[in-house]
Every structure is written in structure tokens, then in C-alpha cells.
Amino acid sequence: MRSTLRMVTAILFCLLLAACSTSAPPTREEDGPAPDPIDLVYPPDGATGQSLEPFFYWTCDDEPSGDDWDYVLYIANADTMRWVGVQGTVTSPRQYDGILGYALEELTEYAWRVTIRSHDDDLLAESPVWTFTTGEGTNNPPLRPFDPDPETDATGIGEECQLTWSCEDPDGDPLVFDVWLGPTGSEALVGDGQAAFSHDASGLSAATEYSWWVVAHDDRGGATTGPQWRFTTSDDPGPFEGVFTILTLGRVILYDGQDVTRVDNISARFDSALAPCTPVTPLRPDAVSAGSFDLAWQESLNLYMYSDYIAGFFLNPGTEYVFDVTAGGGVPALVEHVTFPVCECYITSPAPGTFLPRTGFDLEWQTTCGGTVDIVIGDLNDVDSTGIYITTENDGSYTITSEDLAPLSPWTYQLQIIIVKQNRHQILATGFDPRSWIWARVLSTQYVFLNP
């Protein structure tokens, strides 16, 4: 009985295709050779409860020779039988699991077929028509947050530190986070619905064990609570002791409206003062390297640096660089590593030197990835003044409002806007100030003016 119904269904599909569809896959000429068969494998014919992003697989025992041909996958709503060509140039493997180009609906029957077509649009082979029915859309909650920094049970943490973590959603949904932090047993909500994968903690007490965790929420009601992590602050929050250091991998991207310029540099600063903002008291270890690059001492800058303005950009996205510091000059030996970001962003609007209203303006940028991005705005003439720090979705645009600009002094005139993607963490090593950090960042800077 089932085979009879399936045969009747197949006949009805063919009749509908001939009578109703003007966008069906072209068939061979009457006088042409009979196409070689393509065997459909998955989804099985008549399958139900299928994903809204289905995986397709087929076989063909006698593919054409050469490379002057393509597989083409067609799909149609079984009610209308209007075929849409989903994908060409799937020559190997014989499968398709990409984006269909339009959204499938829940609890709906679809037909699908596969052809082989030459680059001259001749039909060389075709499959039968199979059907499947989608199921109800389901939401997978976020995975548990992981990879905490500070690492769990870390000690010697300063009274100000940045908490960071990683988290993923199986469905690729955007995430926001609730952050809980406090002395163990007295935790409280300190971050509510934030998009950033980090939280700046301040005002911590000395010699205290803190516990923290993160609750991840997707935009479809899914939520997952991460594990409880702990760290202990330093016995004496100040004055700090040890060498203060900043190890940096940097890329600056400039866009003038036509051309994009990238300039990379690597630097290492060692300071016996309680920096970062106090005057530098430079210290010089015997040698500093980062990966394959040996850094040279720059007397005028009081730091070690490697740069190559002829080669321009030389840092590789996604690569882990290891800083190796040879002890000397009062600096202990140190080995630290950081991964250079895989994402680039650069500001395209406003243009350099633009006069902008204090009521706000639209900021736009180009990007090569998703996630979040940091926007930093400050007074160019007073770098130590109160600035603006915004974390937002990396979707290429953000409207700066008058409320965003409110922290700036009313006489601020020259403005520096920075878009930055970064990996950064504390350096917790013997002999180093616990506020030391290692930083890999890609940033784009724009200088503009605020109207009086």
C-alpha cells in the first residue's frame, strides 16, 4: 500500500511540474542521449521531522569526465512545485549542507531533485524527485560558558581586574550575559544582559576569595548557567610590587575613503613605577622576542619594538605569538602567549576631520566577522580625561547619542574614535606587578571635531 501511494505521489509531482511550474529544472532535448541516473540518499524519500536547514546527499556511479559540468540541487514547496536552483558547482563531495537561500517553513512538505548540467546548460544526468517534511523549529540553549580569565583558583589578583570568558550557541543565536560576582557566599548580579564577553571588576577587597559565574541567554528564551569560578585577591592591594609590563601586538587600519592601509608593530614596555599612567621608569631586560621577531630597544620611546613600515602588515590573524623575555636589568624572565585576532574592522564614516553635532551621529565600519566590537571615544587633547567605552554588536553600524557623549567635558572639541577587536589578559607571574597585561588588538582610528 505504501509503495502504491509513493508511486501515485511521484506521478502527481510530475504532473504538477509539467502543468504548474514555469521555473522547473530544464529537461533534456527529445533527441538527446538519455541522462545517467543520480541516486538520492538523504533525506530519505518521505522523511518527516527534518531540520529547517537540511543536509542533502546523493550518489552517481557514472559522472561525466572532465570538469565542464556542475551538480545543481533543486528544491520546491510540494504545494506549488515551483523549483528553485539552490546550488551549483558541488562537484565533490556529492552533498550540500549550506544555506538554501530562502527559509523553509515548519511542518511543510518539500520536493527535491539533483541534476548534472554542462557549462553550456545541457542536461547530462538527473535524479528522481523525492520529498521530505520539516519538523517544528527547536531551540538549543547556549553551551556552558568556559575558558575563564582569571583562571579558576587564581591568586594574587588586583583590586581591579577584567573577567573574561568564552561561550557559543549551537544555533548561532546572538548571546547576552548576566554576570554574578562577590565574596564567596555573597555573590550579586553585577552585569545584566550585556553583549560583551568580559566584565570590568573594581573595588575588590584585599586577601579575599571571590566567586563568579556567567548566565548565557540566547534571543529565543534559552539560558545556561556556567560553572562557579573562584579567585583570591592580593594580600596587600597597594602599593603594588614588581615590574609593570605591557606586551603588545598591534595593527592599525586607516581608511581614507578609497584605500585601506595596515601598519603592524610589536612592543614590550617594562617599568619599575606603578604605571600605566604614571611617568615611565624604564627597565631593560637582556632580550625580548615575540615569535620569530626580535625586538630592538627604542631609546626615545622607553620600550622594545619591532616594526617594518616597508612590509606594512606582517602579523598573522589567528596565530599564537609567544613573548620570550630574557632576565636582566631588574626584569625577571617571562614567557607569555597571546593569539592575534582573526577579525578586522575599519571606520568608513564619519570621514576624517568631519564636524559632528553634539546631539549624536552615525558611526559605520567595515568588518570581516561577527561577535562584538569595542568603540572607544576620547578627547584627543586630554588622553587622561574621562572617555567613552561602548561594546556593541559587530554589525557595521552604531548610532552615537547625546547620552553616549555626555561623559565628555563640555569643552571637548577634538575627538578620537577607535574601533577595536582585541584579545587581552593579565600577566600573573612572579616578580611582575599584577596589573601587567598582554594585549593583541586590531584597531581603526578616526579623528573628528565636535561642534562648539
N, C-alpha and C positions, 0 to 999 in steps of 0.2 A: 504493500500500500504506500509506504514512504517513498520507494523508488518511483512509483507511478506519479505521486504528487510532485516529486522533484523534476520528473520529465515534463509534466504539464507546466510547472513553473518556468522551466527553461524555455519551453515553446512560447509561453506568454511573454517572457522577456524579449525574445527575438521579434515577436510580432509588434510589441510596443516600440522597440528600437527602430523597426522599419517604418512604422506609421507615425510616431510622435516625435522623434528626435532628429533635429537638423544638425546637431553637434556630435553625432556618433563617430567613433573611430572609423576612418575610411577603410573600405574593404578592397580586396584585390580586383583587378580587371578580370572580366569573364574569361578572356583568352590567356591569362597569365598562368604561371605554374602554381600548383597547389601549395599553400604555405606549410612549412614544417610545424608540427604541433608544439605548443608550450604547455607544460603541465603545471597547474596551480597547486600549491601545497598548503599555504596558510594565509589568512584564516580559513579553516575548513568550510566547505560549502554548507550553507545553512547554519553556521555557528551563531550563537546568541551570547549576550552579555559581553560583547567586545569593547575594547577601550575606545575612547574618543580620539586617541592618537594611535591607530592600529599599526601593527607590523605586518608587512606583506612579504611573502616568499614564494618563489616559483622555480621550476627547473626546465631545461631544454637540452635534450640529448644531441641535437644536431644544429648548433648555432652556425650562422654564416661565417665564412672565412673572412680574413681581413678585419679592418676596424671602421669600415664605411657604413656603419649601422648603429642603431640605438634600441634599447628596450624602452617602451613607453607604457606607463601604467595609467589606466583609465578608471575612473570611479563615477558612479551615478546614484542619485537617490532612486530607489526602486519604484517610487510613485510616479516620477516624471521621466525617468530613464534618459535624462539629458547628460551625456557623458562629458567629463572634464579630463583633459590630459594632465596628469599630476606631475609626472617626472620623465625626463628624457636622459639619455646618456648614463643609464645604470647598466654598465656592461659587465661588471664583476665586483662584488658577488651579485647573484640574482635575487636581490631583496630591496626593500625600501622601508625605512623607518624614520623618514624626515617629516617635515611639516607639509601637510597636504595642500596648503594654500587657501583653504576655507575650512570653517569649523563644522565638524559633524555634530549632529543633534542626538540627544539621549533617546534610547528606545526607538530607534529608527532603522529600517531595513535599507541596506545599500547593496548595489551590484558592483563587481569589479572584473576587469579583464586586463590582459597584457598582450602587447604586440611587439614585433620586431620590425622596424622600418629603416629603410636605407636613407642616407642623407639626401637622396633625390626624392624622398617621400613615397617610395614604393613599399608595399606591404610584403614582407618576407616570411612572416610567421605570425600566428595568433593563437590565443588560448580560448577555451570555452568561457562562458560567463558564470561566475559564482556569486553567491550572496552571503552577507553576514548582517547581524543586527546588533546595534550598540546597546550597552547596558546603561544603568544610571551612573551619572558622574559621581565619583567619590573623591574625597579629600584626604590626603595623607598628612598628618601633622608634621611639624618640623622635627628634625633629628635633635637629639640632646646636644646642647651647647658643649663644646670641647676646646682643648688647647688653651687653657687659661694662662694669663701672664698678669701678675706673678704666678709662678707655678705653685701648686698646692703645697702647703707646709713650708713655703719660703720664709726666710728670716732676714732681719736687717733692713726691712722696708722703711722708707722715709715717711714723714708725716704728710707728704703729698706724693701720690703715685697715680699712674694710669692703669686701670683694669682693662684688659682686652680679652677677647675670646673669638672662637670661630663657630659657625653654625650654618647648616644647609637645610633646604626644604626639598623633599623628594619630588614635588610637583613644580619646583621652580617658582613658587609664590614669593612675593616680597615679604620680608620679615621686619617686625619691630620687637623691642625687648623691654622687659621690666628688670631692673637691677636691684637686688637686695644686698645690703651691706651693713655691718655693725659689729661691735664686740660680740664674740661668740655667746649666743643665748639672748642677745638683744638686737638682732638684725632688724632693719627697717627698709622700706621702699625708698630708694634714693634716685631712681631713674624710671620714668613711667612712659612706655610707648615710644621709646627712642629708636631711630633708624640706625644709629651708629653702632658698630661692633666694639665700642670702647666706652669707658666712663672715667672721668677725672675725679679721683677721690682726694679730698683735702681735709685739714683739721683733724687728722688722726692722732690718737694719743700714743705716747711712748710706751714701749715694753708691754704691748697689748696684743692678744690674739684676736684677729678679725676673721669673720666668716662671710662669704658672699656667694651668691648664685644668681643665675640668669633664667628668666622665663621667656621663651621664644613664642611669638604669636604670628601666624600667617593671616592673610586677609580674608580667609574663609572660615574663621572660627576655630582653627586648630591651634593648640597650645601644648608646649612641652617644657617641663621644668628641668633644668640642668642639675648636675651634682653639686653638692656643697663643697666649696673650696676654702682653704684657710691660709693665712699668712700672719706673721708676727712682726710688729714694728720694732725699730731700733730701740735699745735701752735709753739712749740719750738723743732726742730729736735735733739737738744743735748745741754748740756749733758742730757741723759735720767734720769728719776727719777723712784724710785720704786724698788721693789725686782726683780731681774732677776732669772728666774727659768727654768729648763728643766725637764720635766716629761717624762719618757721613759719606754716603754715596748719593750723588745728586745729578739730576737732569733738569735743565731749564729749557722750556719750549717757548719760542717767541713767534707770533703771527702778526704780519703787517698788513693783512687784508689780501695778500696774494701768495706769499711764500711762508713756509714753516721752517724755522731754524732751531736746531737742537744743539745744546752745549752740555757736555758731561764733565764732572770733576769728582775727585775723591779727596777727602780731607780728614785730618786727625788732629785734634787740639788737646793738649794736656796742660792743666792749670793747677797750681797749688792753692789758689784763692777759692773762696766759696762762691764760684760763678753759678749760673751763667751770666748774670748781668753786672757783676762787679768787675773792676778793671782786671785785665788778664795778667797773671804772673806766670809766664810760660816755663814749662819744663820740657826737656828734650831727652827722650829715650834714645837708645843706641840706633834703632832702626824701626821703621814701620812699613808694612806691606799690606796690600789688600788683593787677594787673589794673585794674579800674575803681575801686578803693578807695584813697583817700589816708589814710595812717596818721598819727596825731597823737602827739606826744611826751607820754609819761606820766612826770611827774617822780618820783613815788613809786616807780615800777617800774623806772626807768632804761632804758626801751625805748620804741619806737614801737609803737602798737597801733591796730587798728580793731576795734570790736565793736558789735553792735547787739542789746541784750538784749530790745528790743521785738519786732524781727523774728525773733529767735531764730536759726535756721539760714539762712544765705544763700549758703554755698559750694555749688558745683555739682559733683556726682560726675563724674569723667572729664574735667573741664575743666583745661586747662593755664593756670596763673597765672604771670605774669611779674613778678618783683620788679625795680623800676627805682629805683636809688639814685643820687641826685644828689650829686656830690662836695661835701665841706665838713666842717669840724670835724675834720680829720685823717683822714677816711674817703675812700678813692678811689671813683670812680664804679664802679658794678657793675650788670650785668644778668644775672639768673639766673631759670631757669624750673623748675617742678615741676608734676606732674599730681596733682590731688586724687583720692584713692582712690574707686573705684566701689562699694566694699563697706562695709556697716555690720554691726557686731557689738555686742550689749549683754548684760551679765550678767543672768541671771534667777535663779540660785541659786549660792551661798547668799544669803539676804536680808541687807540692811544690818544691822549690829550683832549678827549671829549669833555665838554662841560655838562654836568649832570645835575638834575634837581634834587634838593634835599628831601623831597616827598617820596623819592624812590626811583628805581629804574630796573629795566630787564637785563639780566646777565645771561649770556649764551656762550656755549662752548662746544667743541667737538670732542668726542670720546670714543675709545676703542673697546669699552667694556661696560658692564652694568655695576650693580652694587651701590655704594655710596661714595660721595666725594666731599672733601672739606673745602669750604670757602673762608678765606681769611681776609679781612679788610682792616687797614690801619692808616694812621696819619703818617705820611711819608716823611714829614719834617720832625716827627717826635715818635721814634720807634718804641720808646718805653711807655707811651701813653696807652690808655685803655683801647683795646681793639675789638673787633667783631669776629666771632668764630661760629660758623654755621656748618652743620653736617646735613646733607640732603641727598635725595636720590640722584644717581649719576645719569640723568635722562637728558642732559644738554641744555637745561634752562632753569632759571630761578629768578623770581621777582624779589628784588631787594626793596623792602618797605621803609617808610619813615621810622617805624618801630625798630627795624634792624639797625638803622643808622643812629638811633638815639644815644647809644653809649659813647659816640664820638663827641669830643669837645665842640661847642658851638662855633668856635673859630677855625675848626679844621677846614682846610682848603684843598691841599694836595692829597690825593688818596691813592693807596696802593691796594690793588685787588689781586689775590692769589687763589688759584685753583690747584689743589694738591691731592695726589694719591700717595700713600706712604705706608711703610712698614717700620715700626719703631718699638723698641723695648728697653727697659732699664738694664744697666750693667751692674750685676751684683757679684763683684769679685773682690777678693781680699786685697786691701790696700787702696781701693777706689771709693770715692765719695758715692753713696748710694743714689744720688741724683744724676749720676752719669748715665748716658744713654747712647745707643747706636741707632742710626736712622738711615733708611733708604727711601728716597722720595723723588717723585716726578712732579714738577710744578710749572705753572704758566703764570706770568705776572703781567698786569696791565696798570699803567699809571694814568689817572684821570683827574679831573678837577670837579669840586663841588661848587655850585653857585653860592655866592655870598648870602 
